[in-house]
């Protein structure tokens, strides 16, 4: 029974990822939000909370501004999402920066390159 729920949650997370990506690309006009990629969606078991992991492009300041813009738009994104989904509840949405190992390696390489130039 729990495996059925896990499969349904994975499918729902995939739908959320697609729909939220569409909303960000087509509906949001906040100039702070730069180029972002949704890397992962984690749902609570009751589907009432979703953490949307994003990878942002740009320098550190631009990345922080993109995350602030997304955080401010989370209510709007949820509102639009509620119209698109045919579910009883629309999850609360939280955007978080995806700090994957590849990003960390890239940052370390940039630091090393910067040290070599000095």
N, C-alpha and C positions, 0 to 999 in steps of 0.2 A: 504494500500500500504506500509506504513512504517513497519507494522508487518511482511510483506513478506521480507523486507530488513533486519529486525532484525533477522529473522530465518536464512536467507542466511548468514548473518555475523556470527551468532553462529556456523553454520555448517563450514564455512570457518575457523573460529578460532579453531575449533576442528581439522580440517585437518592440520592447521599450527602447532598446538601443537604436533600432532603425527609425522609429517615430521621433525620438528626441533629436536624433541627427537631422532629420528633415525639418523639424521645428527650428533648430538652431540655424540651419542654412537659409531657410525661407522666411521665417517669421520674426526673428530677432534683428533689431537694427541698432543695438548698442555699439557705439564705436570702440568701446574698450575690448570687446570680444574679437580677438584676432583669429588666426587659423588654429582650429582645434580638431582633435580626433578623439572620438569616444573609443576607449580601449577595452572597457569592461563595464558590466552592470552587475551589481550584487544586490539581491533581493532578500529581505527578511523572510522567514518561513511563512509568515501570515500575509505577505505581499503588501504590507502597509507602509513600508519604507524601502526606498531604493537609493543606493549609492552609485552615482555615475562617475566612473573614473575617466578622466580626460588627460590627453597629452597636448600640451600647448607649444606653439612655435614662437620663437622670438627670444629676446634677452630676458633676464630675470624680471625686470620691471614690467615688460609686456606680458609675461606669463602671469604675474600676480594680478595685473589689471584684467586679464581675460577671466581669471578665476573669480575676481570680485564681480565682474559683469555677469558671469553665469550665476553666481550666488544671488545677486539681486534679481535675476530673471527667473529663478526657480519657481516662484509662484505662478508667473505667467506661463511658463513651460508646462507646469502641472495643469493649469486651466485648459490650455489648448489640447493637451494630452487626454484630458477627461472627455473632451468632445470626440476624439478619434477612437478611443478604446471602447470596446463593448464589455466592460467589466463593472462589477458592483462598486468597487473602490478603485480610486486612482492613488497610487502610492505617493507618500511625501518624497520629494526629490532633494537629494544633497549632491552637490558636485564636489569631487575631490581630485587633487592632482595625482596622476599615476606616476609613481616613482619606481619605474621598473629598472632592473639591473643594467640594461643597455643605456639608459639615460645617465645613470651614475658613471658608467665607464666613459661615456662621451664627455661628461663634465671633468673627470679626472684627466683625460687626454688633453682637454683644452687648458687645464691648469698647468700641465707639464709643458705644453707648447708655449704658454705664456712665460714660464720660468726660463725656458731656453732662450727667449728673445731678450731677457734682461741681462 
